[in-house]
Amino acid sequence: MEYLSSDKVGIIDLATREIQEEDLDEELVKEKIGGAGITQALYNRFEDEDPVVLGAGLLCGTLVPASALGVMTAKSPVTGKMCHVPLTLDAGVELKYSGFDYIVIKGTASEPIYLWIHDGIADVEDAKDLWGKDVWASTDYVRETMGDDLIQVLAIGEAGESGSEIAQVCINYWASADRMGFGNLLGKKKVKLIALRGMGLLEIAEPEEMIDACQALLTEVKSGAFAGKKGIGELATAIGEEDLGDWIAPLVHRHSACFNTPFASNTFVFLDEDPSKVEESAVPEPGFLLTDIYGLLGLKGLGLSAADACGILKACAKSGVDPAAVAELCEKSQKKDPEEIKGSLLDLKGPVESVGQGPFSPWAPQKPLSKEFGLPEDGSEDSTWWMRRQGVAYIFGIHPIFALMSPALSEEKLIELANIGTDLDFAAETLDQVISEITG
């Protein structure tokens, strides 16, 4: 695979710590395109060894707007089905640049380990000293050890180590889109974290044409319904939760976007200092990055203050638990005291509706976020549309929330960009087939 690729698949056997490398089969790319299409194919190939497969969408890491998405594919210990979890922030692009297009993690380690994926090298490292540490301390350890604060860390906390049903794989210090219990799965495999860093470059078949097409698309995207808007408050308004923005506003410090995404969906709140503070803080971590609207909405629904809700979200991220599941279970058990909730994070159990039963994480709102898509206002087509739209995002590597915002990122345009980038002549029929496979 010559273009938009490192041309390498890494296969890591946790039981033996052996690492094999294979060329990425161009015929596989022609047939499955990328992202979840290929992670699912690799999962099926190694299914008997209960694999976790990491990959990035075909266009991830390029100039295509919102090309931020990596994918983690595995059998969910919660649903019992193969599922795909999106890797956002900068995790997807670091994986794309790491020198591996896809990583297959199979088997189970006998002792705690972590994986260090960087510059075409995959290392299996001892994690005995990390086992028992929270997500934040583990992330700090890796970055300090490697001397690089840009390393993206997929980590589990005490929840994953102890087999919690609602354990989550976090990204760096923050909550992720893992609604599928993958934190539990990594804990069973004795994988404390996966660290990603790369300095790779992607070759493009027609670079000048690609640049021109991406610039034109970006101009169109920026003229859409979300032009000039940012933050989790605007996202809440788009799903009919208009008052969340005012509720959280006193804590808001700034907003940030995932890699190359034209909408800053993540909101940073200060918990221990004045949010209007501009200069660098003397407090090691005075705040928290809100990356999960449903966890925040669920805690708001318990009648908590914004500060108490964000404090709980911070505790969830350190322990590595799904905040939406925490909110749902606390509502069912009538837990409303912030300190009681924090103290019970590792003990919460029970079925949760927030997980969903489909192949994609319900972390992304299950409806269009713009009327520009032209769907019926009664919502009668939302479910079918959402499933296909997420499939497109997970295949091409488009941020799954932004895919719900911008009709400009059409299937036709993404196929065109994929063809310019790879010179492989993808067709709409191929995309239809792959979507059918990953949503079936």
C-alpha positions as CSV (number, residue, x, y, z in Angstrom):
1,M,0.0,0.0,0.0
2,E,1.9,3.0,-1.3
3,Y,-0.2,6.0,-0.3
4,L,-1.9,7.3,2.9
5,S,-0.2,4.4,4.6
6,S,2.8,3.1,6.6
7,D,2.2,-0.2,4.8
8,K,2.5,-2.2,8.0
9,V,0.4,-4.2,10.4
10,G,1.7,-5.1,13.8
11,I,0.6,-8.3,15.5
12,I,1.4,-8.5,19.2
13,D,1.0,-11.8,21.1
14,L,0.6,-10.8,24.8
15,A,1.2,-14.4,26.0
16,T,4.7,-14.7,24.4
17,R,5.5,-11.0,23.9
18,E,6.3,-11.8,20.3
19,I,5.7,-9.2,17.7
20,Q,5.2,-9.9,14.0
21,E,5.0,-7.4,11.2
22,E,3.1,-7.8,8.0
23,D,2.7,-5.6,4.9
24,L,-0.7,-4.0,4.6
25,D,-2.3,-5.9,1.8
26,E,-3.4,-3.4,-0.9
27,E,-6.2,-5.8,-2.0
28,L,-7.5,-5.7,1.6
29,V,-7.6,-1.9,1.3
30,K,-9.4,-2.0,-2.0
31,E,-12.0,-4.3,-0.5
32,K,-12.4,-2.8,3.0
33,I,-11.2,0.8,2.4
34,G,-9.9,1.5,5.9
35,G,-10.7,2.2,9.6
36,A,-13.4,-0.1,10.9
37,G,-13.6,-1.9,7.6
38,I,-10.1,-3.3,8.1
39,T,-10.1,-3.5,11.9
40,Q,-13.2,-5.7,11.7
41,A,-11.5,-7.9,9.0
42,L,-8.5,-8.3,11.2
43,Y,-10.6,-9.0,14.2
44,N,-12.4,-11.8,12.3
45,R,-9.1,-13.2,11.2
46,F,-7.8,-13.5,14.8
47,E,-11.2,-14.0,16.5
48,D,-10.2,-17.2,18.3
49,E,-7.5,-15.2,20.2
50,D,-9.9,-12.6,21.5
51,P,-8.1,-9.7,19.8
52,V,-8.2,-6.0,20.3
53,V,-7.5,-4.2,17.0
54,L,-6.4,-0.6,16.6
55,G,-6.5,1.3,13.4
56,A,-7.1,4.7,11.8
57,G,-9.5,5.7,9.1
58,L,-8.2,5.9,5.6
59,L,-8.1,9.7,5.6
60,C,-7.1,10.2,9.2
61,G,-4.1,12.5,9.6
62,T,-4.6,14.3,6.3
63,L,-5.8,17.8,5.4
64,V,-9.4,16.5,5.1
65,P,-11.5,18.5,7.6
66,A,-12.2,16.5,10.8
67,S,-9.8,13.7,9.8
68,A,-9.1,12.8,13.5
69,L,-10.6,9.4,13.9
70,G,-8.8,6.2,15.0
71,V,-10.7,3.0,15.9
72,M,-10.5,0.3,18.6
73,T,-12.3,-2.9,17.6
74,A,-13.0,-5.8,20.0
75,K,-15.7,-8.0,21.5
76,S,-17.4,-6.0,24.2
77,P,-17.6,-7.7,27.6
78,V,-20.8,-5.7,28.2
79,T,-22.8,-6.5,25.0
80,G,-21.0,-9.7,24.0
81,K,-20.8,-8.4,20.5
82,M,-17.9,-7.1,18.4
83,C,-18.0,-3.3,18.6
84,H,-16.0,-0.2,17.4
85,V,-14.9,2.6,19.8
86,P,-13.7,5.9,18.3
87,L,-10.3,7.3,19.3
88,T,-10.5,11.0,19.2
89,L,-8.4,14.0,20.5
90,D,-5.0,13.3,18.9
91,A,-4.9,9.6,19.5
92,G,-6.1,8.6,16.0
93,V,-3.5,10.7,14.3
94,E,-0.6,9.6,16.5
95,L,-1.6,6.0,15.7
96,K,-1.7,6.9,12.0
97,Y,1.8,8.4,12.2
98,S,3.3,5.7,14.4
99,G,4.6,3.6,11.6
100,F,1.7,1.1,11.8
101,D,-1.6,1.2,10.0
102,Y,-3.1,-1.4,12.3
103,I,-2.2,-3.1,15.5
104,V,-3.6,-6.5,16.5
105,I,-3.3,-7.3,20.2
106,K,-4.1,-10.9,20.9
107,G,-4.0,-13.3,23.9
108,T,-3.4,-12.4,27.5
109,A,-0.3,-11.4,29.3
110,S,0.8,-13.3,32.5
111,E,1.9,-10.0,34.2
112,P,0.9,-6.4,33.7
113,I,2.4,-4.8,30.6
114,Y,2.0,-1.7,28.5
115,L,2.5,-1.2,24.8
116,W,4.8,1.5,23.4
117,I,4.0,2.0,19.7
118,H,6.3,4.6,18.0
119,D,8.2,5.3,14.8
120,G,7.6,1.8,13.3
121,I,8.5,0.0,16.5
122,A,6.2,-1.9,18.8
123,D,7.5,-2.6,22.3
124,V,6.0,-4.6,25.1
125,E,7.1,-3.1,28.5
126,D,6.6,-4.3,32.1
127,A,3.9,-2.4,33.9
128,K,4.2,-3.9,37.4
129,D,5.0,-0.5,38.9
130,L,2.0,1.1,37.0
131,W,-0.6,-1.5,38.1
132,G,-2.7,0.1,40.8
133,K,-2.0,3.7,39.6
134,D,-4.8,5.9,38.3
135,V,-5.1,7.0,34.7
136,W,-3.5,10.4,35.3
137,A,-0.5,9.0,37.1
138,S,0.0,6.4,34.4
139,T,-0.2,9.0,31.7
140,D,2.3,11.2,33.5
141,Y,4.7,8.2,34.0
142,V,4.8,7.4,30.3
143,R,5.3,11.0,29.1
144,E,8.0,11.6,31.7
145,T,9.8,8.4,31.0
146,M,9.8,8.9,27.3
147,G,10.4,12.7,27.6
148,D,7.5,13.6,25.3
149,D,4.3,15.3,26.4
150,L,2.8,14.7,22.9
151,I,2.5,11.0,23.5
152,Q,-1.2,9.9,23.3
153,V,-2.0,7.4,26.0
154,L,-4.9,4.9,26.0
155,A,-5.0,3.8,29.7
156,I,-7.1,2.0,32.2
157,G,-7.5,2.8,35.9
158,E,-8.3,0.8,38.9
159,A,-11.7,0.1,37.5
160,G,-10.3,-1.8,34.5
161,E,-7.8,-3.7,36.8
162,S,-10.5,-4.8,39.1
163,G,-12.9,-6.0,36.4
164,S,-15.5,-3.3,36.8
165,E,-18.4,-3.7,34.4
166,I,-18.3,0.0,33.5
167,A,-14.5,0.3,33.1
168,Q,-13.4,2.6,30.3
169,V,-10.3,3.1,28.3
170,C,-9.4,6.8,28.8
171,I,-7.4,9.0,26.4
172,N,-4.6,10.7,28.3
173,Y,-6.3,12.3,31.3
174,W,-9.8,12.4,29.9
175,A,-13.0,10.4,29.3
176,S,-13.3,8.7,26.0
177,A,-16.1,7.4,23.8
178,D,-15.7,3.9,25.3
179,R,-19.2,2.9,26.2
180,M,-18.4,-0.8,25.5
181,G,-16.4,-1.9,28.6
182,F,-13.1,-2.0,26.7
183,G,-11.4,-0.9,29.9
184,N,-12.6,-4.2,31.4
185,L,-11.2,-6.1,28.4
186,L,-7.8,-4.5,28.6
187,G,-7.7,-5.2,32.3
188,K,-8.3,-8.9,31.8
189,K,-5.5,-8.9,29.3
190,K,-3.2,-7.2,31.8
191,V,-2.7,-4.3,29.5
192,K,-2.3,-1.1,31.6
193,L,-2.0,1.3,28.7
194,I,-1.1,1.8,25.0
195,A,1.2,4.7,24.3
196,L,1.2,6.1,20.8
197,R,3.7,8.5,19.1
198,G,4.9,8.9,15.6
199,M,6.9,11.2,13.3
200,G,5.8,9.4,10.1
201,L,4.8,11.1,6.9
202,L,2.0,10.0,4.5
203,E,2.6,9.9,0.8
204,I,-0.3,11.2,-1.3
205,A,-0.9,10.1,-4.9
206,E,-1.9,13.5,-6.2
207,P,-0.7,16.0,-3.5
208,E,-1.5,19.3,-5.2
209,E,-5.0,18.1,-6.2
210,M,-5.5,16.8,-2.6
211,I,-4.5,20.2,-1.1
212,D,-6.8,22.1,-3.5
213,A,-9.8,19.8,-2.8
214,C,-9.3,19.9,1.0
215,Q,-9.1,23.7,1.0
216,A,-12.3,24.0,-1.0
217,L,-14.0,21.5,1.3
218,L,-12.8,23.4,4.4
219,T,-14.3,26.6,3.0
220,E,-17.6,24.9,2.5
221,V,-17.5,23.3,5.9
222,K,-16.8,26.5,7.6
223,S,-19.9,28.2,6.1
224,G,-22.2,25.5,7.6
225,A,-24.6,25.7,10.5
226,F,-21.9,25.6,13.2
227,A,-19.8,28.4,11.8
228,G,-18.3,30.4,14.6
229,K,-19.7,28.1,17.3
230,K,-17.7,26.1,19.8
231,G,-17.9,24.1,23.0
232,I,-20.0,21.5,24.7
233,G,-22.7,24.1,25.4
234,E,-23.4,24.5,21.7
235,L,-23.4,20.8,21.2
236,A,-25.9,20.5,24.0
237,T,-28.1,23.1,22.3
238,A,-28.0,21.0,19.1
239,I,-29.5,18.0,20.9
240,G,-32.2,20.0,22.7
241,E,-30.4,20.6,26.0
242,E,-30.2,24.4,25.8
243,D,-29.7,25.1,29.5
244,L,-26.5,23.1,29.9
245,G,-24.5,25.9,28.4
246,D,-25.6,28.4,31.0
247,W,-25.2,25.8,33.8
248,I,-21.6,25.1,33.0
249,A,-20.6,28.6,31.9
250,P,-19.2,29.9,35.2
251,L,-16.5,27.2,35.1
252,V,-15.6,27.4,31.4
253,H,-12.0,28.4,30.7
254,R,-11.5,27.5,27.0
255,H,-12.5,25.1,24.2
256,S,-10.4,22.8,22.1
257,A,-10.9,20.7,19.0
258,C,-9.7,17.2,18.1
259,F,-7.1,17.0,15.3
260,N,-8.0,19.1,12.3
261,T,-11.7,19.3,13.3
262,P,-13.4,22.6,12.5
263,F,-15.6,22.5,15.6
264,A,-14.1,22.6,19.1
265,S,-16.4,20.0,20.8
266,N,-14.2,19.7,24.0
267,T,-14.6,22.3,26.8
268,F,-12.0,22.9,29.5
269,V,-13.4,23.8,32.9
270,F,-11.4,25.2,35.8
271,L,-12.3,23.5,39.1
272,D,-9.7,24.8,41.5
273,E,-9.0,28.3,40.1
274,D,-10.7,31.3,38.4
275,P,-11.8,30.2,34.9
276,S,-11.1,33.7,33.6
277,K,-7.4,33.3,34.5
278,V,-5.2,33.7,31.4
279,E,-1.7,33.2,32.6
280,E,-0.2,29.7,33.2
281,S,-1.5,28.2,36.3
282,A,0.7,27.2,39.2
283,V,-1.7,24.3,40.1
284,P,-0.5,21.1,38.3
285,E,-3.9,20.4,36.9
286,P,-6.5,23.0,37.9
287,G,-9.3,21.8,35.7
288,F,-10.8,19.1,33.5
289,L,-11.5,18.7,29.8
290,L,-15.1,17.8,29.1
291,T,-15.2,15.3,26.2
292,D,-18.4,13.5,27.0
293,I,-21.7,15.3,26.8
294,Y,-23.8,12.5,28.1
295,G,-21.8,12.0,31.2
296,L,-22.1,15.7,32.0
297,L,-25.9,15.7,31.2
298,G,-26.4,12.6,33.4
299,L,-24.8,14.2,36.4
300,K,-26.6,17.4,35.8
301,G,-29.8,15.4,35.9
302,L,-29.0,14.3,39.5
303,G,-29.4,17.9,40.6
304,L,-25.7,18.5,41.1
305,S,-23.9,21.8,40.7
306,A,-21.7,22.2,37.7
307,A,-18.6,22.2,39.9
308,D,-19.6,19.0,41.7
309,A,-20.5,17.3,38.4
310,C,-17.1,18.2,36.9
311,G,-15.4,17.0,40.1
312,I,-17.1,13.6,39.7
313,L,-16.1,13.5,36.0
314,K,-12.5,14.1,37.1
315,A,-12.7,11.2,39.6
316,C,-14.3,9.0,36.9
317,A,-11.4,9.7,34.5
318,K,-8.8,9.0,37.1
319,S,-10.4,5.7,38.0
320,G,-11.2,4.9,34.4
321,V,-15.0,4.5,34.5
322,D,-17.6,5.4,32.0
323,P,-19.2,8.7,33.4
324,A,-22.5,8.2,31.6
325,A,-22.9,4.8,33.2
326,V,-22.0,6.2,36.6
327,A,-24.7,8.9,36.2
328,E,-27.3,6.3,35.2
329,L,-26.4,3.9,38.0
330,C,-26.4,6.7,40.6
331,E,-29.8,7.8,39.4
332,K,-31.2,4.3,39.8
333,S,-29.7,3.9,43.3
334,Q,-30.6,7.5,44.3
335,K,-27.0,8.5,45.0
336,K,-26.8,12.3,44.8
337,D,-24.1,13.2,47.3
338,P,-20.9,14.0,45.3
339,E,-18.5,12.5,47.8
340,E,-20.6,9.3,48.1
341,I,-20.6,9.0,44.3
342,K,-16.8,9.4,44.2
343,G,-16.4,6.8,46.9
344,S,-18.5,4.3,45.1
345,L,-17.1,4.4,41.6
346,L,-15.3,1.0,41.8
347,D,-18.4,-0.6,43.3
348,L,-21.1,0.5,40.9
349,K,-22.8,-2.4,39.1
350,G,-25.8,-3.2,37.0
351,P,-27.1,-3.0,33.4
352,V,-27.0,0.4,31.8
353,E,-28.9,1.7,28.8
354,S,-26.2,4.1,27.9
355,V,-24.1,1.3,26.5
356,G,-26.3,0.7,23.5
357,Q,-26.4,-2.6,21.6
358,G,-25.1,-1.5,18.2
359,P,-21.6,-1.7,16.7
360,F,-20.8,2.0,17.3
361,S,-20.4,3.9,20.5
362,P,-23.6,5.9,21.5
363,W,-21.1,8.6,22.7
364,A,-22.0,10.5,19.5
365,P,-25.6,11.9,19.6
366,Q,-27.9,9.6,17.7
367,K,-29.5,12.2,15.5
368,P,-28.4,14.8,13.0
369,L,-26.9,18.0,14.6
370,S,-27.8,20.1,11.6
371,K,-31.1,20.6,9.7
372,E,-29.0,21.0,6.6
373,F,-29.1,17.2,6.2
374,G,-32.7,17.5,5.2
375,L,-34.1,14.6,7.3
376,P,-37.7,14.5,8.4
377,E,-38.2,16.6,11.6
378,D,-40.2,13.8,13.2
379,G,-37.0,11.8,13.6
380,S,-38.4,8.8,11.7
381,E,-35.2,8.4,9.6
382,D,-32.7,9.3,12.3
383,S,-31.7,5.9,13.5
384,T,-31.0,4.4,10.0
385,W,-29.2,7.6,8.9
386,W,-27.1,7.7,12.1
387,M,-25.9,4.2,11.7
388,R,-24.8,4.7,8.1
389,R,-23.3,8.1,8.9
390,Q,-21.2,6.6,11.7
391,G,-20.1,3.8,9.5
392,V,-18.8,6.3,6.9
393,A,-17.0,8.2,9.7
394,Y,-15.4,5.1,11.1
395,I,-14.2,3.9,7.7
396,F,-12.7,7.2,6.5
397,G,-11.5,8.5,9.8
398,I,-13.9,11.4,10.2
399,H,-14.7,12.7,13.7
400,P,-18.0,11.0,14.5
401,I,-19.6,14.0,16.1
402,F,-18.6,16.4,13.3
403,A,-19.9,13.9,10.8
404,L,-23.3,14.7,12.3
405,M,-22.8,18.4,11.8
406,S,-21.6,18.9,8.2
407,P,-23.4,17.6,5.1
408,A,-20.4,18.9,3.1
409,L,-18.5,15.8,4.2
410,S,-20.7,13.7,1.9
411,E,-20.0,10.1,0.9
412,E,-19.3,11.2,-2.6
413,K,-16.7,13.8,-1.5
414,L,-15.0,11.4,0.8
415,I,-14.7,8.8,-1.9
416,E,-13.3,11.4,-4.2
417,L,-10.7,12.5,-1.7
418,A,-9.8,8.8,-1.0
419,N,-9.3,8.3,-4.7
420,I,-7.1,11.4,-5.0
421,G,-5.1,10.3,-2.0
422,T,-4.6,6.7,-3.0
423,D,-5.2,6.3,-6.7
424,L,-7.1,3.1,-5.9
425,D,-10.4,4.0,-7.6
426,F,-12.9,3.3,-4.8
427,A,-16.5,3.1,-5.9
428,A,-19.8,3.8,-4.0
429,E,-20.6,0.1,-4.3
430,T,-17.5,-0.7,-2.3
431,L,-18.5,1.7,0.5
432,D,-22.0,0.3,0.5
433,Q,-20.6,-3.2,1.0
434,V,-18.2,-2.3,3.8
435,I,-20.9,-0.3,5.6
436,S,-23.2,-3.3,5.4
437,E,-20.5,-5.5,6.9
438,I,-19.7,-3.3,9.8
439,T,-23.3,-2.4,10.7
440,G,-24.7,-5.9,10.2
